[in-house]
């Protein structure tokens, strides 16, 4: 079974270090990350809000994966787990 037990810091660290997101700011207990597509991509920029919690709920993790542009939630979780 794929692990879904991640802290917000784990998720943000992987998105910044491996997913080319930039940490824009922290608002309250949420980290706001932004991804700008390369010029040759026909996609919109993405903004992801990651809570600074010790454990991110599965529903919230699904929302983060969707905001980040992940097509497969289980693969997203495996990627976070491999790179944290």
NUZAVEX-241354 format. One line per field, with one value per residue (C-alpha): residue in one letter; x negated, y, z. Coordinates in Angstrom, 3 decimals. Each point is the difference from the previous one (the first is absolute). Example, Ala and Ser with C-alpha at 12.3 -4.5 7.8 and 13.67 -1.06 7.14 Angstrom:
BEGIN
resn <- A, S
c1 <- -12.300, -1.370
c2 <- -4.500, 3.440
c3 <- 7.800, -0.660
This chain:
BEGIN
resn <- X, X, X, X, X, X, X, X, X, X, X, X, X, X, X, X, X, X, X, X, X, X, X, X, X, X, X, X, X, X, X, X, X, X, X, X, X, X, X, X, X, X, X, X, X, X, X, X, X, X, X, X, X, X, X, X, X, X, X, X, X, X, X, X, X, X, X, X, X, X, X, X, X, X, X, X, X, X, X, X, X, X, X, X
c1 <- 0.000, -1.180, -0.810, 1.967, -1.510, -1.857, -0.542, 0.621, -3.729, -0.727, 2.381, -1.255, -3.648, 0.520, 2.064, -2.704, -3.075, 1.272, 3.116, -1.444, 2.469, -1.116, 0.914, 1.756, 1.183, 1.490, 3.493, 1.028, -0.880, 0.049, -2.957, 0.853, -2.011, 0.043, -1.085, -0.636, 0.101, -2.925, 0.566, 0.539, 2.858, 3.593, 1.098, 1.026, -2.107, 0.963, 0.381, 0.102, 0.881, -1.578, 0.941, -2.884, 1.509, -1.768, 2.298, 1.905, 3.441, 0.565, 2.664, -2.307, -2.820, 2.291, 0.735, -3.731, -0.655, 2.771, -1.272, -3.518, 1.238, -0.418, 1.957, -0.193, 0.361, -1.772, -2.963, -0.133, -0.163, -2.741, -1.965, 0.298, -1.036, -3.049, -1.255, 0.647
c2 <- 0.000, 3.515, 2.132, 3.208, 1.026, 3.236, 3.237, 3.263, 0.708, -3.347, 0.833, 3.577, -1.091, -2.493, 2.411, 2.677, -2.240, -2.467, 1.584, 3.403, 1.877, 3.221, 0.818, 3.359, 0.737, -1.375, 1.118, -1.079, -3.684, -0.530, 0.017, 1.485, -1.545, 1.035, -1.739, 1.897, -2.136, 0.100, 2.249, -2.962, -1.410, 0.824, -0.080, 2.509, 0.791, -2.009, 1.164, -2.540, 0.614, -2.484, 0.039, -0.118, -2.897, -3.013, -2.227, 1.051, -1.621, -2.181, 2.323, 2.989, -1.994, -0.798, 3.726, 0.790, -2.669, 1.435, 3.578, -1.174, -1.631, -3.644, -2.376, -3.015, 0.464, -3.258, 0.861, 3.473, -1.585, -2.420, 2.931, 1.970, -3.077, -0.698, 3.563, 1.140
c3 <- 0.000, -0.770, 3.029, 0.398, 3.322, -0.751, 1.846, -1.792, 0.162, -1.740, -2.846, -0.415, 0.071, -2.818, -2.095, 0.336, -0.376, -2.622, -1.491, -0.889, 2.174, 1.693, 3.590, -0.430, 3.536, 3.184, 0.911, 3.478, 0.182, -3.785, -2.373, -3.385, -2.844, -3.653, -3.193, -3.202, -3.169, -2.422, -3.009, -2.338, 2.146, -0.759, 3.645, 2.611, 3.085, 3.087, 3.582, 2.820, 3.643, 2.416, 3.712, 2.488, 1.920, 1.473, -2.059, -3.120, -0.306, -3.063, -1.413, 0.342, -1.575, -2.952, -0.397, 0.065, -2.650, -2.179, 0.429, -0.868, -3.212, 0.964, -2.211, 2.335, 3.758, 0.939, -2.239, 1.562, 3.477, -1.112, -1.460, 3.263, 2.003, -2.223, 0.141, 3.561
